[in-house]
């Protein structure tokens, strides 16, 4: 399930970045540009909040996944930290 969601997010990123190189006709191009701006803002805020939320510091790989995949990566990292905390007890 996570792999499917990540694939979908990669496809969304591809469309948004393609729009930067070869703009779509309006109004679709403006909508895609707004989506890119909101996605970057949301994922950046998620990265900032994750530094406060998670008990262990995030690795560079986790930070990159948060920027690329957003809530999908957040869910995956949270589950990994929960499972490692349970096995440590």
N, C-alpha and C positions, 0 to 999 in steps of 0.2 A: 504494500500500500504506500509506504513512504517513497519507494523508488518511483512509483507512478506519479505521485505528487511532485517529486523533484523533477521528473521529466517534463511535467506540465509547466513548472516554473521556468525551466530552461527554455521551453518554447516561448513563453511569454517574454522573457528577457531577449530572446532572439528577435522577436517582432519589434520590441521597443528600440533595440539598438539598430535594427535595419532601418527603422524610421528616421534615425539620426543621419544615416548615410544616404538614404534615398527616400526623402519625405513623401508620405502618402498625400493624396489630395485632401483638401479641407472638406468637411470638418473632422474627418477621421484622423488626420495627422495631428490636429490640435488635441484630440482626445487621447491619442497614444502618447504625445509629449507630456500631457498632464498626468497620465498614469505613470510614466517614467519618473517624473518629479515626486509624485506621492509615494511610489515604491521606494525610491532612494531615501526619502525622508523617514518613512516608516521603518525600514530596515536599519537605518542609522540610529533611530531612537531605540529600537529593540536591542541593538548592540550596547548602547549606553545603559539601558535598564538592566541588561543581563549582568553587567559588572556589579550591580548592586544586589541582584536577586540570588545568584548562584553562590553557594558556599565556597566552592573551589574556583580559583582563577581559570579563565578560559584559555585554551591553547590557541595558537594562531590558526590552526585548522578549524576549530569551533567558531572563531571570529569570522573567518572567511565564509563558512557555511551560513552563519547568521546573516551576513550581508547578501549572500546569493539567494538563500532559500527562505529567509524570514521565519514565519511562525512554524513552518515545517521543521526547520533545524532546531528552533526553540523547544518544540515538543520532543524531538529526538534527544537533545542534550539533557533536558529535564528528566526523561526516563532513564538515561544512562546514569545520571548522578543519583537518582533514587535507587536504582538497582545496585550500584556500587556501595551506597550507604547501608543497604539491607544486608549485603554480603559481608560488609566490614563488621557488623554487629555480631 
